[in-house]
Structures are given as structure tokens and as C-alpha cells.
Amino acid sequence: MNIRFVSSLTADDEVRLAEGLLVALVTLLDKCTIAYTLKIEAGESYVAQHHHAPGEPSMIASAAQATVEPA
């Protein structure tokens, strides 16, 4: 599944929204018994990634530890 969201937000606002979406989606998806990778690109160079496999602990802390790397 791919989801694209295009907006007129500023780059800083996109990053703040991306961080909130990451936490919300991880909270929802970690409760499922599915393997997934979540990647959010925002602003000019913000990339956040999180992955989960069944059997891993379901913790919101994992969202705070998501990989953030320059694009």
C-alpha cells in the first residue's frame, strides 16, 4: 500500500505532521499481527522509518526510536 499526501504546508509544518503521523500509525499498526515498514518523507530532507514484525514488542517507544535520515 502506498499513500501520497500533497499539501501547501511549509517544510517545518510537514516535519511536525510527519512526526505525529509516525507515532499515531505505529500505535495503531503495532497492535496488528502483520509485518510492515513505514516510511515518511517530509520537508526538504526529512525521512522517518519504522518497521515491525510479528512477535516484536508493541511499544510506542519504538516510534521515538524510528530512523530519521537525510533524504
Buried (B, 14 or more C-beta within 10 A) or exposed (E): EEEEEEEEBEEEEBBBBBBEBBBEBBBEBBEEEEEBEBEBEBBEEBBBBBBBEEEEEEEEEBBEEBEBEEE
